[in-house]
């Protein structure tokens, strides 16, 4: 199984991929993502307000994102395109910290956080702001941290790793040292499954993907730390290892969280969000198009390309 193209792509996304997995393993502090977002969010920046295609006939809707989390980045620009086509003016506000983003939504400064993690990762914010927030529904049902191996690798469970140390050279290829996934791996997975003979290689998401692509090109066995949703699950021939002890934590949904009263003010938009669903393949292709095929600064063009390849998508929102 060959996958040379992905190795070339990974260099283009350095700095973008601290994203969702750091969310999955954090308590809501998200310090590693704050660093990645950097200067983008000292005050918050707005995108696209003046040139909205629809001219704002339906009103103005503000979407809030953490720009280094590419689940929110990709879905926000998708919604910008769709809603402008329906006659709304859409602004995208970038904020570096999840706590500030939830505060903005609760206060009504931001209308929607289109890719929130409310059940586990951001549960504390949901509790804190309570009835100041409105859940418009889940668009993805299986957000989780994972260990993954190539499809051709003969094991199927993390519990099999202790008996197959030589198969993987005694290494688990990880990502950034500060990521929540890295913390969960060191503090939960390795002691739970007795992975004392393994070394967790901490580097970066880009480096991990390069190692994964090289191993697959050479049809070698490798075990990496991954997460869903993430474009790599669609682009690489990999499979999740079962986690019978639940050491990586529970799966959760990705939801659109709005300021309270949004569905009363924009009932048609709320209904569209309720109809919004992406499976792994659709999500993977969306994120891959935005992050890899087009890259930073070309989000609008990327969404146009994705919608052209998925011509029935908008109808699923309004049908």
Secondary structure, DSSP 8 states (H G I E B T S, - for coil): ---HHHHHHHGGGTTTTTHHHHHHTSSS--HHHHHHHGGGGSS-EEESSTT-TTTTTT-EEEEEE-TT-HHHHHHHHHHHHHHHHTT-EEEEEE-S-HHHHHHHHHHTSSSEEEEE-TTTTTHHHHHHHGGGEEEEEEEEEEEEEEEEEETT-S--BGGGGGGGTGGGTTEEE---TTSHHHHHIIIIIHHHHT-TT-EEE---HHHHHHHHHHHHHTT---EEEEEES-THHHHS-EEE-B-TT-TT---EEEEEEEETTHHHH-HHHHHHHHH----HHHHHHHHHIIIIII-TT-HHHHHHHHHHH-TTHHHHHH-
